[in-house]
Amino acid sequence: MCGIVGIRDAGGVSFSIYYALYALQHRGQESAGISTYDGTRLYKHKGQGLVAEVFDSAVLESLEGNVGIGHVRYPTTGANRPENAQPFNFVYRDHIISIAHNGNLVNSRELRDEYECRGQIFCSTTDTELIAKVFTDEMSNSGSIEDAVHRCMRVLKGSYSVVMMIDGVLYGFRDPLGIKPMCVGRAGQALVLASESVAIDALAGTFLRDVVPGELICIDDQGMRSMQIAVSRKKAHCIFEYIYFARADAVLDGALVYDVRLKIGQKLFEEDPVKADSVCPVPDSGTAYAIGYSARSGTPFVESLLKNRYMGRTFIMATQKEREMAVRIKLNPIREHLDDRSVVLVDDSIVRGTTSRRIIGIMRDAGAREIHVRIGSPAIKAPCYLGVDMPTREELIASDKGEEEVRKRITATSLHHISIDALVEAIGIDRSNLCTGCLTGCYPVDIPGEESSPPPVDFLDGTYQTRLESFGS
């Protein structure tokens, strides 16, 4: 998860980065940070908490410069410590560098051991610092940024979208499989790199395109240049981005997430129709699914659970106890919409099952007669090693249970998960270009002890084709 943004403009960028991070807050709630550069000096501020808690006007005004990067953190690798907040800032051979990263490396332990055996030291436990080590290690040999990114793409195994600022030049690159999203846009004279197009929308900007997997973007006072560093014959876009992570109004690799979720809801009815009095979403992540289900089935869409809008995402809270305690505060039943009613309850996924069981219990206490659960993702069978916080099979309710047993555990009247084929059809991207590791247990990168089918990647050694892009005024 995590959200990243990089902006270069003719004027100051700190407030623009702040607004962009605000739009990406759903991608991480643990910490936030911004680094800017004014041509001679690096300015930085980061801290634990939400974007609005970490920054105020005085702090933003102190972050001077016309180029900068920002980050909101969701921890998968690295503990909840202040030193793990990003961007990661350092000086290397008189170069002032700032770097932020979204993703998760599967070979971080091996790489860290290798560098520590060579006498390197680390001041954090994040993958981001490790990426910086790989990058600067190659810089010391070739002095070429393109070669350094090339080395990163060869050595790093896993998911990564990276924004980086070196002496006021903004860079962004995406792993060759395109597991984590990244796009580029324009807002006035500013060029923007971001995890999702919603960050560009927040600046009243224009979404230009997705960053191509394996591509390096360079933005300086001459404009934007792109170089293809690596090419994979197949991609592995994270399927969970479409199911849950991305905001519904985001465009990811050519697909509007809201439309994908509407189609998923329609297919949920087509695969397993049921008669009911109303269709109710688990807000907000289940809303688009429920609208699609209602439209296809003709069953009225009725909000029967009211969300406390001041609560964050319970899925990305740090502990299971926090997640469970937050459910009652987060969702309040509307008794008049539930009393003696048969309800289709639509949600994006069932991970551990405890939240679903609590929600169903709340609805039954409010008088619901039947609760038919429909889920916009297939059953999650395996852990994710590439950026989702569900690391062990023991935590996954469906890892060793069939759908009927899961139904009994969550106490639903009936239960249906969308099929993988229907999900892929709704996304509109060929299954061979999606990462379905959490659904199938087969991963697009080599992971010890797991089944994998990594596609071949071609690295364009020393033949980078630089393309200057023009987007008009």
Order of alpha helices (4+ residues) and beta strands (2+ residues): beta-alpha-beta-beta-alpha-alpha-beta-beta-beta-alpha-alpha-alpha-beta-beta-beta-beta-alpha-beta-beta-beta-beta-beta-beta-beta-alpha-beta-alpha-beta-alpha-beta-alpha-beta-alpha-beta-alpha-beta-alpha-beta-alpha-beta-beta-beta-beta
